[in-house]
Amino acid sequence: MLTICLLIQKPCIIVNPANATDYSICVKVKDEHGVIAKKFFSVSVAEDISKAYIAEVFRLTNEERAKAGLPALKQDANLMKAAAQRAVETSEVFEHTRPDGSSWYTILREYNINYWGAAENIAYGYRTPEMVMNGWMNSSGHKANILNESMTHIGIGFYEKNGAKYWVQEFAYIPY
């Protein structure tokens, strides 16, 4: 909780918080006699950090592929939706099996993804996109998925639950 105290001298004040958090704002207003009145407000600022994290994982993934002389992966809207759902699912069951007991790749059919090959990377606990990418690149199986030359598209999911961060990469060879 961050507390900000303002002495209002103008009718409009804009505060740009540095972080998404809960803020307690104290507004002090001084009248012409020097009497100060205080009013407290609570404001929750929710920043969608997941978009920034997803964009950075996408950039880092293609950076690793470029280092290996591979073409960049393209984002696919349905694959992105599938990865987002898988990120939520991995917070319930951290496996390549879905909470209903089916295999991870069944989500691809749910989102009407026509693929000729697919792979999945999952992770949790890493605080930043750089950390999760480092973890994946230091794991032979995950690295193989990232550097799989037959993959053409990617979907990236991120979900945070109770302070734990869940990361997903869905790879697919989509023949279009």
Order of alpha helices (4+ residues) and beta strands (2+ residues): beta-beta-beta-alpha-beta-alpha-alpha-beta-alpha-alpha-beta-beta
